[in-house]
Amino acid sequence: MKKLILAMAALLTISLSACSQSNKKENKQMKVLVAYFSASGVTEGVAKQLAEVTGGKLHKIQPEQPYTDADLDWRDKQSRSSVEMKDKSSRPAITNKLTNMQDYDVVYVGFPIWWYTAPTIINTFMEAYDFNGKTVIPFATSGGSSIKKACEDLKAAYPEVNWKEGKLLNRASKQELEAWVKGL
């Protein structure tokens, strides 16, 4: 009988210890990064709101060579953006690289939709860091395209990344952003 009581006491102690460890993990504040590329400022506006809603740090993905209006002319097949988007191996150089990516648990990656997908500078960003153990959530803005193909392309290009479902955030209100973030 004594052995049974001791065994039950030991089991109870282990169970309580495990619950305590679980609660510590759940109570850990997730560090959030909102990284974005914005050619015209639209995606930047959404990224700033998202950083406010999540309490995350804002990081602008800046091209080494800024895009001009001529570079962004999608009707010109020789424009810089058109040439980059035709070449799937294109990796436009970026500046202001993060030195502390390892500090973040959740990374929102924002961009405008170009040719139904993410601009190739997003690939430069994804390939510049180790996303092991992180949750990555794409968001985008667009004049008329959905985010579906961009999400599919990113998941196919980086299958080792823990992706959450992305969202198109055109004209999203603070309340809509809060609801989306809460639902993730």
DOTIGU-755676 format. One record per residue: residue in one letter; residue number from 1; x, y, z of N, C-alpha, C, O in turn. Coordinates in steps of 0.1 Angstrom, whole numbers, plus 5000, padded with zeros to 4 digits. Layout:
# residues N
> rest/nr/n.c1/n.c2/n.c3/ca.c1/ca.c2/ca.c3/c.c1/c.c2/c.c3/o.c1/o.c2/o.c3
> a/NUM/X/Y/Z/X/Y/Z/X/Y/Z/X/Y/Z .
...
# end
This chain:
# residues 184
> rest/nr/n.c1/n.c2/n.c3/ca.c1/ca.c2/ca.c3/c.c1/c.c2/c.c3/o.c1/o.c2/o.c3
> m/1/5008/4988/5000/5000/5000/5000/5009/5013/5000/5006/5022/4993 .
> k/2/5020/5012/5008/5029/5023/5009/5035/5026/4995/5037/5037/4991 .
> k/3/5038/5015/4988/5045/5017/4975/5035/5023/4965/5039/5031/4957 .
> l/4/5022/5020/4966/5012/5025/4957/5010/5040/4960/5009/5048/4950 .
> i/5/5010/5044/4973/5009/5058/4976/5021/5066/4971/5020/5077/4966 .
> l/6/5033/5061/4973/5045/5067/4968/5045/5068/4953/5049/5079/4947 .
> a/7/5041/5058/4946/5040/5058/4931/5030/5069/4927/5033/5076/4917 .
> m/8/5019/5070/4934/5009/5080/4930/5014/5094/4933/5012/5103/4925 .
> a/9/5021/5096/4944/5027/5109/4947/5037/5113/4937/5038/5125/4932 .
> a/10/5046/5103/4932/5056/5106/4922/5049/5110/4909/5054/5119/4902 .
> l/11/5039/5103/4905/5031/5106/4893/5025/5120/4893/5025/5127/4883 .
> l/12/5019/5123/4905/5013/5136/4906/5024/5147/4905/5021/5157/4899 .
> t/13/5036/5145/4911/5046/5155/4910/5051/5157/4896/5053/5168/4892 .
> i/14/5053/5146/4889/5057/5147/4875/5046/5154/4866/5050/5163/4858 .
> s/15/5034/5151/4869/5023/5157/4861/5022/5172/4864/5021/5180/4854 .
> l/16/5024/5176/4876/5024/5191/4880/5035/5198/4874/5034/5209/4869 .
> s/17/5047/5191/4874/5059/5197/4868/5057/5199/4853/5061/5209/4847 .
> a/18/5051/5189/4846/5049/5190/4831/5039/5201/4828/5041/5209/4819 .
> c/19/5029/5203/4836/5019/5214/4834/5026/5227/4836/5023/5236/4829 .
> s/20/5035/5228/4846/5042/5240/4848/5050/5244/4837/5051/5256/4832 .
> q/21/5058/5234/4831/5066/5237/4819/5057/5241/4807/5061/5250/4800 .
> s/22/5046/5235/4805/5037/5238/4794/5032/5252/4796/5032/5260/4786 .
> n/23/5028/5256/4808/5024/5270/4810/5035/5280/4807/5032/5291/4802 .
> k/24/5047/5277/4811/5058/5286/4808/5060/5288/4793/5062/5300/4789 .
> k/25/5058/5278/4785/5060/5279/4771/5048/5287/4765/5050/5296/4757 .
> e/26/5036/5285/4770/5024/5292/4765/5025/5307/4769/5020/5315/4761 .
> n/27/5031/5310/4780/5032/5324/4785/5043/5332/4778/5044/5344/4780 .
> k/28/5052/5325/4771/5063/5331/4765/5058/5341/4754/5050/5337/4746 .
> q/29/5062/5353/4755/5058/5363/4745/5065/5361/4732/5077/5361/4731 .
> m/30/5057/5358/4722/5063/5356/4708/5068/5369/4703/5061/5379/4703 .
> k/31/5080/5369/4698/5086/5381/4692/5082/5381/4677/5084/5372/4670 .
> v/32/5077/5393/4673/5071/5394/4659/5079/5404/4651/5083/5415/4656 .
> l/33/5082/5400/4639/5088/5409/4629/5078/5411/4617/5072/5401/4612 .
> v/34/5076/5423/4613/5068/5426/4601/5077/5432/4591/5081/5444/4591 .
> a/35/5082/5423/4582/5091/5427/4571/5083/5429/4558/5073/5422/4556 .
> y/36/5086/5440/4551/5078/5443/4539/5086/5449/4528/5096/5456/4531 .
> f/37/5082/5447/4516/5087/5455/4504/5075/5462/4499/5064/5457/4497 .
> s/38/5078/5475/4496/5067/5484/4491/5073/5493/4480/5082/5500/4483 .
> a/39/5068/5492/4468/5073/5500/4457/5066/5513/4457/5072/5523/4453 .
> s/40/5053/5514/4461/5046/5527/4459/5041/5532/4473/5036/5543/4473 .
> g/41/5043/5525/4483/5038/5530/4496/5026/5523/4502/5023/5524/4513 .
> v/42/5018/5516/4493/5006/5510/4497/5009/5499/4507/5002/5498/4518 .
> t/43/5018/5490/4504/5021/5479/4513/5027/5484/4525/5025/5478/4536 .
> e/44/5035/5494/4525/5041/5500/4536/5030/5505/4546/5032/5503/4558 .
> g/45/5020/5511/4542/5009/5516/4550/5003/5504/4558/5000/5505/4570 .
> v/46/5000/5493/4551/4994/5481/4557/5004/5475/4567/5000/5471/4578 .
> a/47/5017/5475/4564/5027/5469/4572/5028/5477/4585/5030/5471/4596 .
> k/48/5028/5490/4585/5028/5498/4597/5016/5495/4606/5018/5494/4618 .
> q/49/5004/5494/4600/4993/5490/4608/4994/5476/4614/4991/5474/4626 .
> l/50/4999/5467/4607/5001/5453/4611/5011/5453/4623/5009/5445/4632 .
> a/51/5022/5460/4622/5032/5461/4632/5026/5467/4645/5028/5462/4656 .
> e/52/5017/5476/4644/5010/5482/4655/5001/5472/4662/5001/5471/4674 .
> v/53/4993/5465/4654/4984/5455/4659/4991/5443/4665/4986/5438/4676 .
> t/54/5002/5439/4660/5009/5427/4665/5019/5431/4676/5024/5422/4683 .
> g/55/5023/5444/4677/5033/5448/4686/5047/5444/4681/5057/5443/4688 .
> g/56/5048/5441/4668/5060/5436/4661/5069/5448/4657/5065/5459/4656 .
> k/57/5081/5444/4654/5091/5453/4649/5089/5455/4634/5087/5444/4627 .
> l/58/5090/5466/4629/5088/5469/4615/5102/5469/4608/5111/5475/4613 .
> h/59/5103/5462/4596/5115/5462/4589/5112/5463/4574/5105/5455/4568 .
> k/60/5117/5473/4568/5115/5476/4553/5126/5468/4545/5138/5469/4548 .
> i/61/5121/5460/4536/5130/5453/4527/5133/5463/4516/5125/5466/4507 .
> q/62/5145/5468/4516/5149/5479/4507/5158/5473/4495/5168/5467/4498 .
> p/63/5154/5476/4483/5163/5472/4472/5176/5481/4472/5175/5493/4475 .
> e/64/5187/5475/4469/5199/5483/4468/5198/5494/4458/5203/5505/4460 .
> q/65/5191/5491/4447/5188/5501/4437/5173/5504/4437/5166/5495/4433 .
> p/66/5169/5515/4442/5155/5518/4443/5148/5517/4430/5154/5520/4419 .
> y/67/5135/5514/4430/5127/5513/4418/5122/5527/4414/5117/5534/4422 .
> t/68/5123/5530/4401/5118/5543/4396/5104/5539/4390/5100/5528/4389 .
> d/69/5097/5550/4387/5084/5548/4380/5086/5540/4367/5077/5531/4364 .
> a/70/5096/5543/4360/5099/5536/4347/5102/5521/4350/5098/5512/4342 .
> d/71/5109/5518/4361/5112/5504/4365/5099/5496/4368/5099/5484/4366 .
> l/72/5089/5503/4372/5077/5497/4377/5066/5496/4366/5055/5491/4368 .
> d/73/5069/5501/4354/5059/5501/4343/5057/5487/4338/5064/5482/4329 .
> w/74/5047/5480/4342/5044/5467/4339/5040/5465/4324/5040/5454/4318 .
> r/75/5036/5476/4317/5033/5475/4303/5045/5475/4294/5044/5471/4283 .
> d/76/5056/5479/4300/5069/5479/4292/5076/5466/4295/5081/5464/4306 .
> k/77/5077/5458/4285/5084/5445/4286/5099/5446/4290/5105/5436/4294 .
> q/78/5104/5458/4288/5119/5460/4291/5121/5467/4304/5132/5469/4308 .
> s/79/5110/5470/4311/5112/5477/4324/5118/5467/4334/5118/5455/4332 .
> r/80/5125/5473/4344/5132/5464/4353/5123/5454/4360/5127/5442/4361 .
> s/81/5111/5458/4364/5103/5448/4371/5098/5438/4362/5097/5426/4366 .
> s/82/5095/5441/4349/5091/5431/4339/5102/5421/4337/5100/5409/4336 .
> v/83/5115/5426/4335/5126/5417/4333/5128/5408/4345/5131/5396/4344 .
> e/84/5128/5414/4357/5130/5406/4369/5119/5395/4371/5122/5383/4374 .
> m/85/5107/5398/4368/5096/5389/4370/5096/5377/4359/5091/5366/4362 .
> k/86/5102/5380/4348/5103/5370/4337/5114/5360/4341/5113/5348/4338 .
> d/87/5124/5364/4348/5136/5356/4352/5134/5351/4366/5136/5358/4376 .
> k/88/5130/5338/4368/5127/5333/4381/5139/5332/4390/5138/5330/4402 .
> s/89/5151/5333/4384/5163/5333/4392/5168/5347/4396/5178/5348/4403 .
> s/90/5160/5357/4392/5164/5371/4396/5163/5372/4411/5154/5368/4418 .
> r/91/5174/5379/4417/5174/5381/4431/5180/5395/4433/5192/5397/4435 .
> p/92/5171/5406/4432/5175/5419/4434/5182/5421/4448/5177/5416/4458 .
> a/93/5193/5428/4448/5201/5430/4460/5193/5439/4470/5186/5448/4466 .
> i/94/5194/5435/4483/5188/5443/4493/5198/5450/4502/5209/5444/4504 .
> t/95/5194/5461/4508/5202/5467/4518/5196/5465/4532/5186/5458/4533 .
> n/96/5202/5471/4542/5197/5471/4556/5193/5458/4561/5182/5456/4567 .
> k/97/5202/5448/4559/5199/5434/4564/5198/5434/4579/5205/5441/4586 .
> l/98/5189/5425/4584/5187/5423/4598/5199/5416/4604/5204/5406/4597 .
> t/99/5204/5419/4616/5214/5412/4622/5209/5403/4633/5216/5395/4639 .
> n/100/5196/5404/4636/5190/5397/4647/5178/5388/4643/5169/5387/4652 .
> m/101/5178/5383/4631/5166/5375/4627/5163/5363/4637/5152/5359/4639 .
> q/102/5174/5358/4643/5172/5347/4652/5164/5351/4664/5159/5342/4671 .
> d/103/5162/5363/4667/5154/5368/4679/5139/5367/4676/5131/5368/4686 .
> y/104/5134/5365/4664/5120/5365/4661/5114/5351/4660/5120/5342/4655 .
> d/105/5102/5350/4665/5094/5337/4664/5085/5337/4652/5082/5327/4646 .
> v/106/5079/5349/4649/5069/5350/4639/5073/5361/4630/5077/5372/4634 .
> v/107/5073/5358/4617/5077/5368/4607/5066/5370/4597/5062/5361/4589 .
> y/108/5060/5382/4596/5050/5385/4586/5058/5391/4574/5067/5399/4576 .
> v/109/5056/5386/4562/5063/5391/4550/5053/5397/4541/5044/5390/4536 .
> g/110/5055/5410/4538/5045/5417/4530/5051/5422/4517/5063/5425/4516 .
> f/111/5042/5423/4507/5047/5427/4494/5035/5431/4485/5023/5426/4488 .
> p/112/5037/5438/4474/5027/5440/4464/5027/5428/4455/5037/5422/4453 .
> i/113/5015/5425/4449/5015/5414/4440/5019/5419/4426/5014/5429/4421 .
> w/114/5029/5412/4421/5035/5415/4407/5033/5403/4399/5037/5392/4402 .
> w/115/5026/5404/4388/5024/5393/4378/5019/5381/4386/5024/5370/4384 .
> y/116/5009/5383/4394/5002/5373/4402/5010/5366/4413/5005/5357/4419 .
> t/117/5022/5371/4416/5030/5365/4426/5038/5375/4434/5036/5387/4432 .
> a/118/5047/5371/4443/5055/5380/4450/5067/5385/4441/5072/5377/4433 .
> p/119/5071/5397/4443/5082/5402/4436/5095/5394/4439/5096/5389/4450 .
> t/120/5104/5393/4430/5116/5385/4432/5125/5389/4444/5133/5382/4449 .
> i/121/5123/5402/4448/5131/5407/4459/5127/5400/4472/5134/5399/4482 .
> i/122/5115/5394/4472/5110/5386/4484/5118/5373/4485/5121/5368/4495 .
> n/123/5122/5368/4473/5131/5356/4473/5144/5359/4479/5150/5352/4486 .
> t/124/5149/5371/4475/5162/5376/4481/5161/5376/4496/5170/5371/4503 .
> f/125/5150/5382/4501/5148/5382/4516/5147/5368/4522/5154/5366/4532 .
> m/126/5139/5360/4516/5138/5346/4521/5151/5338/4522/5153/5330/4531 .
> e/127/5159/5341/4512/5172/5333/4511/5183/5339/4519/5194/5333/4520 .
> a/128/5181/5351/4525/5191/5358/4532/5191/5354/4547/5201/5357/4554 .
> y/129/5181/5346/4552/5179/5343/4566/5176/5329/4568/5171/5322/4559 .
> d/130/5178/5324/4580/5174/5311/4585/5160/5312/4591/5159/5318/4602 .
> f/131/5150/5306/4585/5137/5306/4591/5133/5294/4599/5121/5291/4602 .
> n/132/5143/5285/4602/5141/5273/4610/5135/5277/4623/5140/5285/4631 .
> g/133/5124/5270/4627/5117/5273/4639/5108/5285/4640/5102/5288/4650 .
> k/134/5107/5292/4629/5099/5304/4628/5086/5301/4621/5085/5292/4613 .
> t/135/5075/5309/4624/5063/5309/4616/5063/5321/4607/5066/5332/4611 .
> v/136/5061/5318/4594/5061/5329/4584/5047/5331/4578/5041/5321/4574 .
> i/137/5043/5343/4578/5029/5346/4573/5030/5357/4563/5033/5368/4565 .
> p/138/5027/5353/4550/5027/5364/4540/5014/5372/4540/5003/5368/4544 .
> f/139/5016/5385/4536/5005/5394/4534/5008/5402/4521/5020/5405/4519 .
> a/140/4998/5407/4515/5000/5414/4502/4990/5425/4500/4979/5425/4506 .
> t/141/4993/5434/4490/4984/5443/4485/4984/5441/4470/4994/5437/4464 .
> s/142/4973/5445/4463/4972/5443/4449/4961/5452/4443/4951/5455/4449 .
> g/143/4963/5455/4430/4953/5463/4423/4942/5454/4418/4932/5459/4413 .
> g/144/4944/5441/4418/4933/5433/4412/4936/5418/4413/4927/5410/4410 .
> s/145/4948/5414/4417/4951/5399/4418/4949/5394/4433/4948/5402/4442 .
> s/146/4947/5381/4434/4946/5375/4447/4960/5372/4452/4970/5373/4445 .
> i/147/4961/5367/4464/4974/5363/4470/4977/5348/4468/4987/5343/4471 .
> k/148/4967/5341/4463/4967/5326/4462/4980/5321/4455/4987/5313/4461 .
> k/149/4983/5326/4443/4994/5321/4436/5007/5325/4443/5017/5317/4443 .
> a/150/5008/5336/4448/5020/5341/4456/5023/5331/4467/5034/5327/4469 .
> c/151/5012/5328/4475/5014/5318/4486/5018/5305/4481/5027/5298/4487 .
> e/152/5012/5300/4471/5016/5287/4465/5031/5287/4460/5038/5277/4463 .
> d/153/5035/5298/4453/5048/5299/4449/5058/5299/4460/5069/5293/4459 .
> l/154/5055/5307/4470/5065/5308/4482/5066/5294/4489/5077/5290/4493 .
> k/155/5055/5287/4491/5055/5274/4497/5063/5264/4489/5070/5256/4495 .
> a/156/5061/5265/4476/5069/5256/4467/5084/5259/4467/5092/5249/4467 .
> a/157/5087/5271/4467/5101/5275/4467/5108/5273/4480/5120/5270/4481 .
> y/158/5101/5274/4491/5107/5272/4505/5098/5263/4513/5092/5267/4523 .
> p/159/5098/5250/4509/5089/5240/4516/5093/5238/4531/5085/5233/4538 .
> e/160/5106/5241/4534/5110/5238/4548/5105/5249/4558/5106/5247/4570 .
> v/161/5100/5260/4553/5095/5270/4561/5081/5267/4566/5073/5261/4559 .
> n/162/5078/5270/4579/5065/5268/4585/5056/5280/4581/5055/5290/4588 .
> w/163/5049/5278/4570/5040/5289/4565/5026/5288/4571/5021/5277/4574 .
> k/164/5021/5300/4574/5007/5301/4578/5000/5307/4566/5006/5313/4557 .
> e/165/4987/5306/4565/4979/5311/4554/4980/5326/4552/4979/5333/4562 .
> g/166/4984/5330/4540/4985/5345/4538/4972/5352/4535/4962/5345/4534 .
> k/167/4973/5365/4535/4960/5372/4533/4963/5385/4525/4973/5392/4526 .
> l/168/4954/5388/4516/4954/5401/4508/4948/5411/4517/4937/5409/4522 .
> l/169/4955/5422/4519/4951/5432/4529/4949/5446/4523/4952/5456/4529 .
> n/170/4942/5446/4512/4939/5459/4506/4929/5466/4515/4919/5461/4518 .
> r/171/4932/5479/4518/4924/5487/4526/4918/5481/4539/4907/5483/4542 .
> a/172/4926/5472/4545/4922/5466/4557/4922/5476/4569/4931/5484/4571 .
> s/173/4911/5475/4576/4910/5484/4588/4917/5477/4600/4921/5466/4599 .
> k/174/4920/5485/4610/4927/5480/4622/4919/5468/4628/4925/5459/4632 .
> q/175/4906/5469/4628/4897/5459/4634/4899/5446/4625/4899/5435/4631 .
> e/176/4899/5447/4612/4901/5436/4603/4915/5429/4605/4916/5417/4606 .
> l/177/4925/5437/4607/4938/5432/4610/4939/5425/4623/4944/5414/4624 .
> e/178/4932/5431/4633/4932/5424/4646/4925/5411/4646/4929/5401/4652 .
> a/179/4914/5410/4639/4906/5398/4637/4915/5387/4630/4915/5376/4634 .
> w/180/4922/5391/4619/4930/5382/4612/4941/5376/4620/4943/5364/4621 .
> v/181/4948/5385/4627/4960/5381/4636/4955/5372/4647/4961/5362/4650 .
> k/182/4944/5376/4653/4938/5367/4664/4934/5353/4659/4936/5344/4666 .
> g/183/4929/5353/4646/4925/5340/4641/4936/5331/4636/4933/5319/4632 .
> l/184/4948/5336/4636/4959/5328/4631/4963/5317/4640/4973/5309/4637 .
# end
